[in-house]
Amino acid sequence: MLYNAVVTDRILLIEDDPGLAEMVKSYLGEAGFRVSIAARGEAGIAMSAREPFDSIILDLMLPDMDGLEVCRRIRARAPIPILMLTARGDAMDRIIGLELGADDYLPKPFEPRELLARLRAILRRAKGDDKRDVLRFGRLEIDTGARSVRLDGEDRALTGHQFALLLALAQHAGRVLSRDVIMDLLKNERLEAFDRSIDVHISRIRAAIEDDPKNPKRVITVRGAGYVFAKAQD
C-alpha cells in the first residue's frame, strides 16, 4: 500500500493493454484516485464528454484511432489536464501532443511512482491555489490564483504546463533564464532541455500573447543563453 490518502480526484485512463491498465488503476487507487478505464479512443472521448474527470492519462498507441487525434478532440471541448503515455521513440509525437494541448508526457516503460508524481503535478497546476495575485505588464495580465492569462482583457488559452512556464519567466522579468534555470524553477514540470519541448511551449505561449509571434516583444530569445521576459511592455 502507498498510504491511506483521501484524494477523490477522478482519472480517465485510455489504454488498450489490459494488464497495464489494471496495474495503473490499482496503483493510483491505493493513492486515493478513482480510475475509470477506456480501452479504445472513441470510448475514451465519449466517457470524457459524459463524466466529470479531473485528468486523463492517454496512451498514444490505440487500436481504433491515433491518440493524438483523441487528444485533439478532447482538448477542443474542455481544458482537462492530459498526461500522454508513449512507447514511440520519435520526439515529434511528443512535440505534436504538447502542441495539441497535452500537459505532459511519460515514455513507456515507466515506473508507477513517476506516473503518480507527474499526475499530481498536472493536477496541482490545473487547480492552482486560492491566493489571488495578478501580474501586469502593459496590456498583459497573468492571474496566478485563477491561473489565467489576459491580453487587452481577453482570455488567452494556455495549458497548465505553458502557464507554469510563462509565470516562471514573468516572475523573473528582465532576467535571462537558461534552460537549466527554467527546469530548476519548475522542478516537477518535467520540461526536457534536450528534445525541443521548451521551444514548443515557448512557441505556443508566443502564439497566445504576442501581437506578432514571429517578432516577439514579450518572451524574447537570447541566442546561446536562453529566454527573457521583457519588463517594459506596451
Secondary structure by P-SEA (a helix, b strand, c coil): ccccccccbbbbbbcccaaaaaaaaaaaaaabbbbbbbccaaaaaaaaacccccccccccccccccaaaaaaaaaaccccbbbbbbccccaaaaaaaaaacccccccccccaaaaaaaaaaaaaaaacccbbbbbbcccbbbbccccccccccbbbbbcaaaaaaaaaaaaaccccccaaaaaaaacccccccccaaaaaaaaaaaacccccccccccccccccbbbbbbcccc
